[in-house]
Amino acid sequence: MKHILPILTLTTLAAAASAQSAAAGLSYNRAGLSYNTDASKLRDGSSDNGYSLSVEALVGSSNVWVGANADANSQGDDNVSVGYLFKNVAAGIDATAFVGSNDGFGIIARRSLNEVVAGLEGRIVWSQNGGSKSTDTFVYELAYNVNSKYQVAVSIEDASNVAEQTSVTVRYNF
């Protein structure tokens, strides 16, 4: 009974520190270079491995999010997206709802995993592209913030029109 006050104090401080570090650990202003490590084939027979560039940012101090991807080997689709960031929706998870080119839309869920390893981050993306090639895509990513400016990530993409693909990404936070 005499240890309840110190335990409650430590629990409260740990929860406050965890909530603060989770919010501070996510950068939404970043540029990245990815390499798809799989030489997988699209269902039409073409290959979709190689490099791609991405950039995403919040507009000013608002929660309006913009993102763009460009396929450097001209095999895949380039796209531009705009969305709205909902911070700390539940359990430290930030969610971004977006619409994009190619009749696309989706949701990005990100969370700092500092309680597991400092600098670790998880991200899950669900998107759907309409048009003539309607696809559902899920991306599962684990990223590590090397420091405040650089991040390395490994992701697995599972799309309905391609085999599962693994990518390695290096990002610069600006």
N, C-alpha and C positions, 0 to 999 in steps of 0.2 A: 504494500500500500504506500510506503514512503517513497517508492521509485516512480510513482505515477506522474508526478509533476515534471521531473526531468525527462521522462519518456515522451510525454505530450509535447514538451518544449522542443525536443530534438525532432520529433515527427513533424511538427509544424514548420520548423526551420528547413528540414529536408524537402518537404513538399513545396515550400516557397522557392527554394533554390532550384528545384527541378523544374518548376513552371517557368521561372525566369530564364534558365539556361535553354529550355526547349524553345522558347520564343526567340531568344537571341541567336540560336544556332542556324536558322534558316535564312539563306540569302535568296532573294528573288530577282536580283540584278546580276546576271551572269551570262557568259558566253562559253560555248563548249565545242570540242572537236571529238567526234566519235569514230570508232572503227568497229564495223560489224565483223566479228571474227569467224562467222560461219559462211561458207561458200554455198549457201542454200539456194535452191531454185524456186522461182515463182511458179505457180501452176501453169503459166503460159510458156514456161521453159527458159525464161531469161533469169540471169543471176542478179541478186540484190546485195552483194557484199561490197564493202569498201568504206570510204570515209563520208562523213556528213558533218555539217556545221549547224550549230543552233545558237540562238540568243533568246533571252527572256528578260523582262524588266517590268517593274511597276511604274506607272505613269505618275511622275511627281511624287507627292506624298499620299496619293490616293490608293485605293485597293484595286484599281483597274490594272489588269495584267495583260501584257502583249508578248507574243512569242512567235518565232519563225524558225523553220528548219529548211536547210538546203542540202540536197544530195550532191556531193562533190563528184561522183562518177556518172551523173546523169542517167542512172538506171531507175531510181525511185521517184517518188513525188516530192516536190517542194511545197511547203504550205506556210500560211500565216494564220495566226489565231489571236483572238481577243477574248478576255474573260474577266471574271470578278473573283477576287480572293476573299475567302471567309476565314479569318484567323481564329484559331483555337476553337474549332467547332465542337470537338469532344476529345478528352484525354490528350490534349496537346496537339491534335491533328489539325493542320491547315488544309482547307479544301478550296480548289479553284474550279469553277464551272466555266467552260469556254465553248466558243463556236469558232469555226475556221473555214479556210478555203476547202474546196472539194466537197462541199456540203457536209463538213465534219462538225462534230460536237463531242464533248466528253467531260470527264471529271478527273482532276488530279488530287490525290491525297498524299500529304507529306508530313513527316514527323521526325523531330530530332530524337535520337536514341542515346542521349548522353548518359542515361542511367545504365546502359549496357557497356558502352565504350565512349569516352569523350570524343566528340567530333563525328560520330556515326549518325547516319540519317537513312530513313526508309522512305520509299516513294512507290505508290501504285497509281497507274493511269489506266482508265478505261476510255476508249474513244470509238466512235463509229463514223465511218466515211460513207456518204451516200453516193449518188450518181450511178454510173453503169457498173462500177466495181464496189458494191456495198460490202464493207468489211467491219467486223468487230475486232478490236485489238485490245489486249491487256499487256501492260508493261510492269514488270516487277523489278525494282532497283534498290540496291544497297550502295550507299556512297560514304566516303570518308573524307572529312575536311582535314587536309594536311596542315593547313594554317588558315588564317582568315581570308586569304586570297585564292587558294587553290584547293580543288576537290577532285578526287578520283572516284569513278563509279563503275559498277558492273551491273548490267541490266539484261533481263531475259524478256523478249517480246514474243507474244503468242498471238498471231493474227490468223483470221480465218482463210486468207488466201495464200499464206506462205508457211513454210516449215518454221519451227521455233528457232529464233535467232538470238545469239548472245552478242552484246556490244560492250566495249570498254570506252569510257569517256573521261576526258580531262577537261575540267572547267576552270574558268577564271571568274571570280566574284569581283564586280566593280561597284 
